[in-house]
Amino acid sequence: MNKTLFLAAFFGLTAVAAGAYANHGIDPKNTVKVMSAVRLQQVHGLVILAIGLAGYAALPEGLANKLKIATVAFALGIILFSGNIYLIYFAGFKGLSFLVPFGGMTIMAGWVVLMWAAVRHGPRR
């Protein structure tokens, strides 16, 4: 099983479900806040999908490792950011809301790792 592709599919599926629930099951004044979490989850789910598909190519070991690190950062960031926003607006649970900014920072760290990979593993000539 390709765990990265599975993770991307899981995030894609749950983003659609969360978006549907945000539009039909919560107070409309909170829809914009939840849709921010949905959008972040969708975008980074697609990034994880691209990384998973890249795993089928012959990548240098160092690049493959950096892509795994970025995937973990994106997944953890989605859970901390989007997951906690869902807990707040879907379940009324605010006990972990302090983790939302850490989710955003973790996602940014994933992008930094991708930048590092780009600089370290440029095109072969």
Steps between C-alpha positions, in 0.01 A plus 500: 500500500620849418447674835554847355233454234266353760561802725429737210176315421397509867561875522315556173200296611476660844544849355197446276300365794604790725415752228157350448431499873624859531253610234202306634549408863643792694410858578549693173704770679770235563506360146776736381728398788448131436541538124845647567594172667340302215692699237831452681430128530406468132807682372743309718323173429579564133861580587522169687347330193772650278769381741345154505501484121861622493585193706452290187788680330866415552591774747833550671483363853557840660215654302266214583579544870431873487168433327408259780583766758288756312211252483513446876508876558202558270298216654574609856421860408165399350412308815603783733350783295196363322430226752482743788282744308263211429498409869415859591217555250363147454530366855526816711827374649749784552746320730767466232434823310840632610652248253348665191793744447747214542321323216556797273864518602543127440359538149738788437783275618394248235539769235843589640601134467385505136706815442798325660445201271487729196825672593681181602376279216485723195471367146767257385721627222 
